[in-house]
Amino acid sequence: MIQMQLFVQVVKSATWILNGNSKRLQSMIDLLMLLLSSDDKMLKITGSELLSAFIIGKNQGLQTVCSDDEELPVSLYECLYATLSENDPKIRCSVLSTYSLMSFKVWRVLLGTMYNPLKTIMSLAIEYSGDRNSTVRSGACKALGNIITILIEGYCTQEPGELSKAILDSIIEETATVTVNAAVDSNSSVRSMALFAIGNIAFDSVQSKNWGHVKLLPMQKLCKVVYESLFDENEKVVSNAIRTSGHFYSLLNLQIQCSDEIPTATDLYLEFCDKFLEKLGDLINQAVADAIQVSDSKTWKQRMNTKKQAWGACQAYSSILRYSSLMQSLPSEVFEMAILNLIRCVENAHDLNEKIFASALHCLTLIDMETWKSFSFESEIRGRCLVACLSKEALKSFIPVVQRDVQFIMTTVTRCFGDRDVDLLVTDNENVNEHLENLYLWMVENSSASQMFEAFGEALSTSSKDFDISLVQRFKSRAVWEKRRRVQNIENWSGSESDGSDDDEL
């Protein structure tokens, strides 16, 4: 048996079988048929694993030296299909894994034969009416997720053959119905893999922009089951629910763009929006709290899982916030709290995982100007965001894409600043002069308009807060200098440029 397992690993390379030798290929097929049709359960499992290894070898690009998948005889897949009904759950799991590896070319053939396994795989995924073994149900859900990806991607990029759009839409609809039911299975592994399959349906639908089947999906049920799964006691279920919520809102975002076809997309987007924002925000805050003060009650593995979930939550946030203008119809405290969750990630950038920080920054870049303006002064959002971004370390110590996001956020936020926002900027007595100095230097480096220097200078001059008064004069002097430079540039538009000196500043 050990020798056979080693042989399975060797077959994954596949080169020696496929290297232009039809006799070797036929010998391989004969061996697979012999193993899969054996009465010995271990030989059946080995046969399925051997076929999986063979498919992996071909999928890794080695098929360029040999024939296509279609040269494998249909009788081989007939034998594999019969093996799905074996009593031993290990055999069924192995066969399910094999089906999830098959290429679009193979599925295009199988779907038109009496050995099409999809109905059987769907039936195995359901508790009570399906397979009694939870490992098999989990394997069936995972296989459905992978098969859906193969079918949608293949239909969009390859010759569909006999696979019509109507057939594909029907398969996706049935898979969605099955996985919604499987997502409430009593076994956590089944729930996790059902969410994985739902996430694949949403993600691949977005990538393909195939709206035909989307109209048929039970969107309300899908949204509800994904949200409720965020509260699951199992960490893997929660992680897949986070992943799926991001993909699901990406799907809703694209549906909103096609609102003439699917007018309920916006309603569904808003119905669950506050719920998703609140729960995902809790996951982000948990990671921030762990980063600031490491808890002795949590193991290293638990803290790592918290970080992964927070990173996923930030990515899911980006899908939800892509239409931030829609959220102005939500209770303001819900939306503002979501933004503050992201700002906390920026404030604690050096304690957090860089992926979380970068994802949080990217989310903030999705907020449009009008939305930034709509935030109340009491929420302190604009002021806190600018203070967090003004950190020299945040500007200088991270990768270029992060630096660009920081620059973009600061540019957007400063254009929305009001007098009361400036009051918040100078509230921190300990670092107020550093904040103002950093702000001034940043505005100079980015050639901010004279009106912005003047606005900040006037706001500071009327502020009752305690800070270095000379900074007020620097802002006002720079405003005068920028006005003068602009006039000079207009007069010398033919090519002369200002020397950029700061001689006029005090």
FENRARA-V842280 format. One record per backbone hydrogen bond with DSSP energy under -1.0 kcal/mol. NH is the residue of the N-H (numbers start at 0). CO is the residue of the C=O. Records with the same first field share a line. If there is no record, write none. Layout:
NH->CO / CO
//
This chain:
4->0
5->1
6->2
7->3
8->4
9->5
10->6
12->9
17->13
18->14
19->17
24->20
25->21
26->22
27->23
28->24
29->25
30->26
31->27
32->28
33->29
34->30
35->31
36->32
37->34
43->39
44->40
45->41
46->42
47->43
48->44
49->45
50->46
51->47
52->48
53->49
54->50
55->51
56->52
57->53
58->54
59->55
60->57
61->56
62->57
63->60
64->61
65->62
70->67
71->68
75->72
77->73
78->74
79->75
80->76
81->77
82->78
83->80
84->81
85->82
91->87
92->88
93->89
94->90
95->91
96->92
97->93
98->94
99->95
100->97
101->98
106->102
107->103
108->104
109->105
110->106
111->108
112->109
115->112
120->116
121->117
122->118
123->119
128->126
129->125
130->123
136->132
137->133
138->134
139->135
140->136
141->137
142->138
143->139
144->140
145->141
146->142
147->143
148->144
149->145
150->146
151->147
152->148
153->149
154->150
155->151
156->152
157->153
162->159
163->161
167->163
168->164
169->165
170->166
171->167
172->168
173->169
174->170
175->171
176->172
177->173
178->174
179->175
180->176
181->177
182->178
183->180
184->181
190->186
191->187
192->188
193->189
194->190
195->191
196->192
197->193
198->194
199->195
200->196
201->197
202->198
203->199
204->200
205->201
206->202
207->203
208->204
214->210
215->212
218->216
221->217
222->218
223->219
224->220
225->221
226->222
227->223
228->224
229->226
230->227
231->228
237->233
238->234
239->235
240->236
241->237
242->238
243->239
244->240
245->241
246->242
247->243
248->244
249->245
250->246
251->247
252->248
253->249
254->250
255->251
256->252
258->255
260->257
261->257
264->261
267->263
268->264
269->265
270->266
271->267
275->271
276->272
277->273
278->274
279->275
280->276
281->277
282->278
283->279
284->280
285->281
286->282
287->283
288->284
289->285
290->286
291->287
292->288
297->294
302->298
303->299
304->300
305->301
306->302
307->303
308->304
309->305
310->306
311->307
312->308
313->309
314->310
315->311
316->312
317->313
319->315
320->316
323->320
325->322
328->325
329->326
333->330
334->330
335->331
336->332
337->333
338->334
339->335
340->336
341->337
342->338
343->339
344->340
345->341
346->342
347->343
348->345
350->347
351->347
356->352
357->353
358->354
359->355
360->356
361->357
362->358
363->359
364->360
365->362
366->363
371->367
372->368
373->369
379->376
383->379
384->380
385->381
386->382
387->383
388->384
389->385
394->390
395->391
396->392
402->398
403->399
404->400
405->401
406->402
407->403
408->404
409->405
410->406
411->407
412->408
413->409
415->412
421->417
422->418
423->419
424->420
425->421
426->423
428->426
431->427
434->430
435->431
436->432
437->433
438->434
439->435
440->436
441->437
442->438
443->439
444->440
445->441
446->443
447->442
452->448
453->449
454->450
455->451
456->452
457->453
458->454
459->455
460->456
461->457
470->467
471->468
472->468
473->469
474->470
475->471
476->472
477->473
478->474
479->475
480->476
481->477
482->478
483->479
484->480
485->481
486->482
487->483
488->484
489->485
490->486
491->487
492->489
494->491
504->501
//
